[in-house]
């Protein structure tokens, strides 16, 4: 079952509203990330399981914030499903794992033809996320 949660739009919208899928199985993390994305002026949609990635609707997003280890999918599985959906937006990987695991996952995503813009280790700062999403503003 697909399950998206809309977060109320930011009071300070950017000139062009970009939709960002925030995908993490930790409800608290998605709440926090959704709020950060909203505060940065983007339109966040949060989800908690990898099943949303198999939906053609993911092509409607401008970016995906993707936790590496979802309860129902590994990083490799998630990235393969995203590639199968011909997603062309930015991908930012997030995790509490070490940098080597994150770098390996970035390389895997890029080898699949995905636009993996980088990674962030938890806890995530708004400034770091904003820097990785900056390409969306062009």
C-alpha positions in Angstrom: 0.0 0.0 0.0 1.4 3.4 -1.0 1.4 5.9 1.8 2.5 9.5 1.4 2.1 12.3 4.0 1.9 15.9 2.8 3.6 18.5 5.0 2.0 21.9 4.9 3.7 24.2 2.4 6.4 26.5 3.7 5.5 30.1 4.6 8.6 31.2 2.6 8.1 29.5 -0.8 10.9 29.5 -3.3 10.2 30.9 -6.7 9.6 27.4 -8.1 8.1 24.8 -5.8 10.1 21.6 -5.9 8.7 18.4 -4.6 11.0 16.3 -2.4 10.3 12.7 -1.3 11.6 12.1 2.2 11.9 8.3 2.7 13.0 6.9 6.0 11.4 4.2 8.1 12.0 6.2 11.3 8.9 8.4 11.9 10.8 10.9 14.0 13.5 11.3 11.3 10.9 11.8 8.5 9.1 14.4 10.7 12.3 16.3 11.3 13.6 16.1 7.7 10.1 17.0 6.4 10.2 20.1 8.5 13.8 21.0 7.4 12.8 20.6 3.7 9.7 22.8 4.3 11.8 25.4 6.1 14.2 25.5 3.1 11.2 26.4 0.9 10.6 23.1 -0.8 7.5 20.9 -0.8 8.1 17.7 1.2 6.2 14.5 0.9 7.2 11.9 3.5 7.0 8.1 3.2 8.1 5.3 5.5 8.7 2.2 3.3 10.4 1.3 0.1 7.2 0.2 -1.6 6.6 3.8 -2.8 9.7 3.6 -4.9 8.0 1.1 -7.3 5.4 3.7 -8.1 5.6 5.6 -11.3 4.6 8.6 -9.2 8.2 9.0 -8.0 9.0 10.6 -11.3 6.9 13.5 -10.2 9.5 14.4 -7.5 12.4 16.7 -8.1 14.5 15.0 -5.4 14.5 12.0 -3.1 16.1 11.9 0.4 16.7 8.2 0.8 17.6 6.4 4.0 20.1 3.7 3.1 18.6 0.9 5.3 14.9 0.9 5.3 13.1 -1.9 7.2 11.9 -3.4 3.9 14.8 -2.7 1.6 18.6 -2.4 1.4 20.3 0.6 -0.2 21.1 -1.5 -3.3 17.5 -2.7 -3.7 16.1 0.8 -3.3 18.5 2.3 -5.8 17.8 -0.4 -8.4 14.0 0.2 -8.0 14.5 3.9 -8.4 16.6 3.4 -11.6 14.0 1.0 -13.0 11.4 3.8 -12.6 13.6 6.1 -14.8 13.8 8.7 -12.0 15.8 11.7 -13.2 15.7 14.0 -10.1 18.4 14.4 -7.5 19.0 11.8 -4.9 20.6 12.5 -1.5 21.4 9.5 0.6 21.0 9.6 4.4 22.2 7.3 7.1 23.8 6.8 10.4 26.3 4.4 8.8 30.0 5.2 8.2 31.1 7.3 5.3 32.5 4.3 3.4 29.1 2.7 3.3 27.5 6.0 2.1 30.2 6.5 -0.5 29.7 2.9 -1.8 26.0 3.5 -2.1 26.6 6.8 -4.0 28.8 5.0 -6.5 26.2 2.2 -6.8 23.5 4.8 -7.6 25.7 6.6 -10.1 26.6 3.3 -11.8 22.9 2.8 -12.3 22.6 6.2 -14.1 21.1 8.0 -11.1 21.9 11.6 -10.1 23.2 10.9 -6.7 24.2 14.3 -5.4 25.8 13.1 -2.2 25.1 11.9 1.2 24.5 13.1 4.7 25.1 11.4 8.0 22.5 11.5 10.7 21.9 13.8 12.6 21.4 16.0 9.5 21.9 19.8 9.6 19.7 22.1 7.5 22.8 23.8 6.1 24.3 20.6 4.8 21.0 19.5 3.3 20.5 22.9 1.7 23.9 22.7 0.0 23.1 19.3 -1.5 19.7 20.5 -2.8 21.1 23.7 -4.3 21.1 22.2 -7.8 17.3 22.1 -7.6 17.2 25.9 -7.8 18.6 26.0 -11.3 
